[in-house]
Amino acid sequence: MLVHSWLDDGHALVAGSLFVALGLTMFAHAGLLTGGVAGVAFLLTYGTGWSLALCFFVLSLPFFVLSWQRLGQTFTLKSLGAVALVSICTELAPRVVRFEVLNPWVASVLGGFLIGFGLLALLRHQASVGGVNILAQWLQQSRGLSAGKVQMSVDIAVVLTALLVVPPQRVLQSVVGAVAIGVILTLNHRPGRYLGV
């Protein structure tokens, strides 16, 4: 079985976190949201004006208790590092990345793919961006449920809840983004398919 080196893991954590942060930045610019903890962070940001990065980081923290107890110290520390990096990059992104023209439909698909591939890189290197990702990873390891299907189900539920806060067209575009994320994970993150540890 292929074992990842610390360099492999470090590269995946940085690249995966950057992909997720860029995808979240595209969603935020287009007025979209995603599912899970990030989706709740978007709703808080849109409703209160609070920092997306701060909301995401704080809301992710409670899930690390489950991670520490069920998924181990290494997974938890890698994931905490990824959440911190995503939060920092999401906070800094508007200062270094600008979108003069970004169609929300394009943002939903491309942003969703970026987030999906970022999550995939993290999951394949025994890490996640916290929240539902931790729950999904634990359910895949302990119950054999597809992490992608769990993630997509929760994401769609959170996005549909957003109808109370976000215009229906933005919710529909956000559902497209959630499906884009879920498709990447469902097709590429199956138990037994990837042998790296």
Summary of the structure (lengths in Angstrom):
residues: 197
radius of gyration: 15.5
end to end distance: 7.9
largest distance: 48.4
contacts: 731
relative contact order: 0.20
helix: 77%
strand: 0%
